[in-house]
Amino acid sequence: MSFQIVFWSIAAVAVLIVLPIVRIWGIVDHLRTRASERPGSGGISAGIGAAMLEINRLVARPSVEHQIDAEHATLAREDDSGTG
């Protein structure tokens, strides 16, 4: 047998037998474990908690008007200008 026949035979076995087994094994493992137990995933409750924290951060941030008022705490009065 030539090297090319051996190579294509091994490739065919890998694609037709090994690949479907690995795919089915991965799907079954994915469906058997809870989302909160999977690595890199916190589950739906962690996602909801992160979204609530982000909303809280956006709501609690001072607006541009508040920042300007804080920088210029006292406004000049009309009689401070020296005219009039």
Stockholm file with secondary structure:
# STOCKHOLM 1.0

chainA/1-84         MSFQIVFWSIAAVAVLIVLPIVRIWGIVDHLRTRASERPGSGGISAGIGAAMLEINRLVARPSVEHQIDAEHATLAREDDSGTG
#=GR chainA/1-84 SS CCHHHHHHHHHHHIIIIIHHHHHHHHHHHHHHSCGGGSTTCCHHHHHHHHHHHHHHHHHHSCCHHHHHHHHSCSCCCGGGSSCC
#=GC SS_cons        CCHHHHHHHHHHHIIIIIHHHHHHHHHHHHHHSCGGGSTTCCHHHHHHHHHHHHHHHHHHSCCHHHHHHHHSCSCCCGGGSSCC
//
